[in-house]
Amino acid sequence: MNKTRALRSKSAISAAAVLLSCAGIGLATATPAVAYAGYCNSEVTKKRAAASGGSYKAYLPAHGGDIDCYMNQGAESKAVKALQKNLNWCYDRNLEVDGIFGKDTKEALEYAQGKEGIGKDGKYGEQSRTNLKWRWYENRNLWYCGELRNGA
């Protein structure tokens, strides 16, 4: 009799656990520190005022116009091209700007991450976007490398 009662209790507990998990109740899930828009698949132009009265602009990786995106080795897109160009200009790398996030792009990104004192994981996300230098230019001959400020 006690054995039957113990089996029923175990069955009831198992059934309750299944029901709760299906309902999404009681499950502890980790949430990312940053809510990314998605995988970087395009580029966006950011602008800031120039002393001349014009503006400087930089091309940044984006997902549908949102710069809160991520990418890593294996990605192929305009976003990768934007990253490759900036690594070449601001970190004196010599990448082929082909839009393919391969071994060379990963190593160049790790180099830049190391220069900026952030984790060298070779992945592009919020830390890289915020801390890396970007090529800001007014025209072909007037440009500088600088960080993003207040998202722009």
C-alpha positions as CSV (number, residue, x, y, z in Angstrom):
1,M,0.0,0.0,0.0
2,N,2.8,2.4,0.9
3,K,4.6,1.5,-2.3
4,T,1.5,2.4,-4.4
5,R,1.1,5.7,-2.6
6,A,4.7,6.6,-3.2
7,L,4.4,5.8,-6.9
8,R,1.2,8.0,-7.1
9,S,3.0,10.9,-5.4
10,K,6.0,10.6,-7.8
11,S,3.6,10.5,-10.7
12,A,1.7,13.6,-9.5
13,I,4.9,15.5,-8.9
14,S,6.1,14.6,-12.4
15,A,2.8,15.6,-14.0
16,A,2.8,18.9,-12.1
17,A,6.4,19.7,-13.3
18,V,5.4,19.0,-16.9
19,L,2.3,21.2,-16.6
20,L,4.3,24.0,-15.1
21,S,7.1,23.8,-17.6
22,C,4.6,23.9,-20.5
23,A,2.9,27.0,-19.0
24,G,6.3,28.6,-18.5
25,I,5.8,28.9,-14.7
26,G,8.6,28.2,-12.4
27,L,11.4,28.0,-15.0
28,A,14.5,30.0,-14.3
29,T,15.9,31.3,-17.6
30,A,18.8,33.5,-18.1
31,T,18.2,36.8,-19.9
32,P,21.0,38.5,-21.8
33,A,22.4,41.7,-20.4
34,V,21.7,43.4,-23.7
35,A,18.5,42.9,-25.7
36,Y,20.0,42.6,-29.2
37,A,17.9,43.5,-32.2
38,G,19.3,40.4,-34.0
39,Y,22.2,39.3,-36.1
40,C,24.0,42.2,-37.8
41,N,23.0,42.0,-41.5
42,S,23.3,45.6,-42.8
43,E,25.0,48.9,-42.1
44,V,23.7,52.2,-40.9
45,T,25.1,55.7,-41.1
46,K,25.5,57.6,-37.8
47,K,26.2,61.4,-37.9
48,R,27.7,63.9,-35.5
49,A,28.3,67.6,-35.8
50,A,31.6,68.9,-37.3
51,A,33.3,72.2,-36.4
52,S,32.9,73.2,-40.1
53,G,29.1,73.3,-39.7
54,G,28.8,70.1,-41.6
55,S,28.7,66.7,-40.1
56,Y,30.9,63.6,-39.7
57,K,29.4,60.3,-40.5
58,A,30.4,56.7,-39.7
59,Y,29.1,53.4,-41.0
60,L,28.2,50.9,-38.3
61,P,27.0,47.3,-38.4
62,A,23.3,47.0,-37.9
63,H,20.2,44.8,-37.9
64,G,17.4,46.5,-39.8
65,G,18.7,49.9,-38.8
66,D,19.3,49.1,-35.2
67,I,23.0,49.1,-34.1
68,D,22.2,46.8,-31.1
69,C,23.2,43.7,-33.0
70,Y,25.8,40.9,-32.8
71,M,27.9,38.8,-35.2
72,N,30.7,36.3,-35.2
73,Q,32.8,34.1,-37.4
74,G,30.7,32.7,-40.2
75,A,28.6,35.8,-40.8
76,E,28.4,37.2,-44.3
77,S,26.8,40.7,-44.9
78,K,27.2,44.4,-45.4
79,A,27.6,44.6,-41.6
80,V,30.8,42.6,-41.8
81,K,32.1,44.9,-44.5
82,A,31.4,47.9,-42.3
83,L,33.4,46.2,-39.5
84,Q,36.2,45.2,-41.8
85,K,36.6,48.8,-43.2
86,N,36.8,50.2,-39.6
87,L,39.3,47.6,-38.5
88,N,41.5,48.5,-41.5
89,W,41.2,52.3,-41.0
90,C,41.3,52.6,-37.2
91,Y,43.4,49.6,-36.3
92,D,45.8,49.4,-39.2
93,R,44.7,45.9,-40.2
94,N,44.9,44.8,-43.8
95,L,41.7,42.8,-44.3
96,E,40.1,42.0,-47.6
97,V,36.8,43.9,-47.4
98,D,34.7,41.0,-48.7
99,G,31.8,40.9,-46.2
100,I,32.9,37.4,-44.9
101,F,33.6,37.1,-41.1
102,G,36.4,34.6,-41.4
103,K,39.5,33.8,-39.4
104,D,41.3,37.0,-40.4
105,T,38.4,39.2,-39.4
106,K,38.1,37.4,-36.1
107,E,41.8,37.8,-35.4
108,A,41.6,41.5,-36.4
109,L,38.6,42.1,-34.1
110,E,40.5,40.3,-31.2
111,Y,43.4,42.7,-31.9
112,A,41.2,45.7,-31.7
113,Q,39.4,44.4,-28.6
114,G,42.8,44.0,-26.9
115,K,43.8,47.5,-27.9
116,E,40.6,48.8,-26.2
117,G,41.1,46.7,-23.1
118,I,37.9,44.7,-23.5
119,G,37.5,40.9,-23.6
120,K,39.2,39.4,-26.7
121,D,36.6,36.9,-27.8
122,G,36.5,37.8,-31.5
123,K,32.8,38.3,-31.4
124,Y,31.0,41.6,-32.3
125,G,28.4,42.9,-29.9
126,E,27.6,45.7,-27.5
127,Q,31.1,45.9,-25.9
128,S,32.8,46.0,-29.2
129,R,30.4,48.6,-30.7
130,T,30.7,50.9,-27.7
131,N,34.5,50.6,-27.2
132,L,36.0,50.2,-30.6
133,K,37.1,53.3,-32.6
134,W,35.0,54.1,-35.7
135,R,36.1,56.0,-38.8
136,W,34.2,59.4,-38.7
137,Y,34.6,61.4,-41.9
138,E,33.4,64.7,-43.3
139,N,34.9,64.0,-46.7
140,R,37.6,61.8,-48.3
141,N,40.4,63.8,-46.8
142,L,39.0,64.8,-43.5
143,W,38.3,62.0,-41.0
144,Y,39.3,60.7,-37.6
145,C,38.9,57.5,-35.6
146,G,36.7,57.9,-32.4
147,E,34.3,56.1,-30.2
148,L,30.5,56.3,-30.3
149,R,29.1,58.9,-27.9
150,N,25.6,58.6,-26.6
151,G,24.7,56.1,-29.3
152,A,26.1,58.3,-32.1
